[in-house]
Amino acid sequence: MNIQWYPGHMVKAKRKIMEELKLVDIVIELLDARIPMSSRNPEIENIVGNKKRIIVLNKSDLADPAINMEWIDYFNREDKKAIPVDSVSGKGLKDILSASGQLMKEKLNRLKSKGLLLKTVRALIIGIPNVGKSTLINKLAGRNAAQTGDKPGITKAKQWIKVGPELELLDTPGILWPKFEDERAGMNLAFTGAIKDEILDINRLSQELLAILADKYPEKLNSRYKLGENEADIAPGKLMEIIGRKRGCIISGGDIDMHRVSALLLDEFRCGKIGRISLESPKEFLKNIPINYTRGNKEQDEY
């Protein structure tokens, strides 16, 4: 399933972000903790350059806790500060503020030695669509200062938001990149809602997701949908029919409303009702192991 989505406004947004970088001291790069590499713009190094950077693994409350720790270790070994955050509850936000202060410590000391003061630290938040940038800003600011939504493409205008007496944040539109070289990245972005459902075949997408969940997290799938002993091992299309009947997604004539089942499955994955799930791990990334979208491969190498 080859997914590509790069609307024209993202070209303009990328250009605008690069212009704004000269105004900021720090870049806060937001990644989806469930798919850190798939949600990381491969153009980020060229966009950000040598700006000091904090990596925030947002939606960490939806991701597998053990895999979260593996990603934090991975980024730390790359000499990049990574912080797991739940921007809805506010967990981890203090760590962002603390890390910002640490990154600016050298500059602040240098200014102080010259008798100068940096009144406000300015940070730019960058990330893909629907990764939670505006929600994070609002939580840090303690008010609804930035536009939010559960669909990609909400943030359009430039917004500087004051966060306490010493920090200002610039919210930016979510940007993707022109071509997903790895088909898995496009699917992972679609699974998590970074790509508009309206342009997708959600029936096929949900079957792809179901195959992954049955392979990686069969116990969570069984628990959520009350599946029988062997039901999680059958073909995704048939499994969707079983889930549809259990959930009452039935139309006239007794057929299953597959569109409704597809939407239900994607929604319940995205909001964490199926459980805390990570779709990629450092092990897969470092060893370049293809993600298995079929049944039967249960091998788990140690990271």
N, C-alpha and C positions, 0 to 999 in steps of 0.2 A: 504494500500500500504506500505509494509514493505521494507524500504530502508536501506542498509548497505554498507559502502564503507570504507575500511581501508587498502590501499595498503601498501606493505612491507616497502617502503622507509620512511613511517611515524613512524615506530618503531625506525628506526635509527635516524630520525630527533628529536624525543622526547628525546632519550638518549643523543644526542649531545647538545640539549638545556639545559638539566640538568647539563651537564658538564660546559657549558658556564656561568651559573648563578653565579659561584664564581668570575667571572671577572667583574660583573656589580653591580651598586649601586641601580638601580631602574628597575622595570619591568613595561612596558606599555602594558596593556592587551587590545587588540582591539576586540570590539564586533560589530556586525551588528545592528544598531539602530532599524531596522525593526523586528529583532528577537533576542533580547539580551540574553535570556536564552537558546534558541536553539543553538545560536552561541557561547555559553560559554562552554568550555571544562570542564566536571565535574571532571577531574583529575587535574584542575588548582591549587588547594590548595596544593596537594602533589608535583606538579612540582615546583611551585614558593616558597613554604615554607614561611619563615618569611621575605622575601624581601619586601621592600617598593613598593607599587603598585599604578598606576594610571589606571583607567578604561576609555577608550575612546569609546564613542558611535559613530562609524564612519558611514558614509552615512546617517547622520541625516537629510540631505536635502531630502532624499527619504522617510523618515518615517513621520507618523502623528505627527504634532507639539505638540498637546496636550498629546499624549502618550509619546513623548520624555520627557516632563516635569515630567510625572509620574515616568518614569524610573530613572531620575536624583534624584528625591526625594527618591525613593526606595533605591538606592545605598547609598545616603547620610545618610539615617537612619541606614544603615548597616555599617556606619563609613568608607565608601569607596568613595574616590573622583571620581566623574563621570563627564566627559566633552563631550558635544555633538560637533561633528566635521564633516565638509565636507572637506575631504582631497583633493578633486579636485579643489575647489575654494580657499581653505586655511582658511575658516571660522573656528575659534576655536583653531587654531594652537598656537597662543600666550598664550592661557590658559594652554596648555600642558607645555610650557616652564616655565610659572609662577608656575604651580603646582609642577613641577620638582624641582624648586628652593626652594619652601616651604618644600618639603619632605626632602631635603638635608640640610636645615637650621641648624638643631641640630648638625649634623655631622660636618658641616663646622665650626660652632662656637666652637665645641670641639677641632677640629684640630687647629683653630686659637689660642685658649687659650694655646696650647702647642707650639705655634710658627711655626706651620706647615701649608702648603697650599695644598688643593686638586685642582690640575691643571685642571682636566677634569672629569666631571660627565659622567659615562657610563650607558646607558640604553639599555635594551633588549626589543624588540617588539615581542609579542607573539599573535597568533590568528589562527583562522581556515583558510583554503584555500580561496582565492578570497575575503577576507574581506577588502583589501586595505592597507596592511602593507607597501609595497614598494612604493605605490603612496604617502602615508603619509610621508615617509622618504624623498622622492624626493622633496616634497613641503617644508618640513622643511629645507632641505639642499639648496634649491634654484637651484637645478640642477638634471639631470638624473643620480643619483648615484646608484640607485638600480634597478634591473630588474623588469619590470611590465608587466602585461598582463590581459586580461579579462577572462582568464580561470584558474582554480585551478592548482597548481603544477608548477608555473613559477620559484619561488625562490628555488634554490638548494644549492648554495655555500654560505659559510660564508662571510658576508659583513659588515665591520665596516665603518660607514659613519660619517664624521665630520659635525656637525651642529653648526656653530659659534665657538667661541674660548673656550667655557666651556662645550660642550656637544658632546658626541659621541653616535651613535645609532648602535645597531647590529640588522640587519634584519635576520629573521629566516624563514625557510619553514613553510607553514601552516600545522597544524596537527589536525586531528580529534581524535576520541577515538574508541576503538575496537568494541563497540556495542552500538547502540542507543536504550536505554531501553524504551524510549518514541517514539512511531511511529511518533508523531507529529513533534518531533525534526528533524528526518530524512527528512520528507517532507518539512519542513521549510527551511532546508539547501539546499534541491534540488531546491525549488522555487527560492531561491536567488542566485543560481549558485555556491555554495560551493562544490557541487558534480558534477562530469563530466556528461554532458548530454548524452554522448555516451553510458553510462551504464544504462540509464534510459528509461522507457517507457514514452516519453514526451507527447504522446497523453493522456494517463491516468493522468499524472502529471498535465497537463494543465487543464484538467477537474476538478481535485481536487482544483486547484487554483481558477478556475472560480466559483466554488461553494462557496468558502470562500469569494471572492470579492462580489458576489451577496448578501451574508448574511451581511457582515460587511460594505461594501462600495458600495451599489447599485447605488447611485447617480453618483459616479465617473465612474462606469462601463457604465451606461446609457449615460453619457456625452461623453465618449471616443468613444464608438461604435455606437452612435446614435440609441439606442434601443428604441423600442416602449414602450407604457405604461406597458404592461404585459410581455414583452419579457424577462426581467431579472429574472422572476420567473419560467421559464420553466427549464427542465432538462439540465444539463451542456452539454451533447452531442449534443442536439438539438440547444442549444444556440451557440455552436461552429460553427454549420452549418450556422446559421444566420449571425454570425460575418464573417465567411468565404465568404459568398455571398456578403456582404457589402464591403469587402476588395478585392474582385476579386480573391480569392484563389480557382479557378475553373479549373478542368482538363477536358480532352476530354470526351464528353458525358454529360457534365453539372454537374458532381459530384464534391464534395468539396474535395480539397487537405487537408486532416485533419492534415497531418504532417506539412504542411506549416502554417496552422492556429495555431497549437500548438506552433510552434517555434515563431510565431509572438506575441502570447499572452504572453509567458514567457519573450521574449525580451522587450516588452513594459512595463511589470511590473517591470523588473529588472532595466530599465533605467529611471523609473519614469514617463513615458508618460501617464499612467492611472491616476496618481495622487500620492500624498504623503500618503503612506499606511503602517500601522504597523500590523503585523500578530499575535502579542501577546502583552499582557499588564500585568502590575504588578497585577492587579485585578485577572486575570486568574491564574497567578502563585501563588499568596498568598492564594487564596481561593481554589486552585486545581480544578478550573472549567474546564471540558473538552472543548476543542475548538470545536465548532459546525461546522462540515463540510457539513451540510445539510441546506435546506431552512427553513425559517419560524420562527426561533428563533431570535427575535429582542430585547430581554430584555437586558438592559444595567444597571447593578448595579453601584452605585457610588463607586469610588475608595477612 
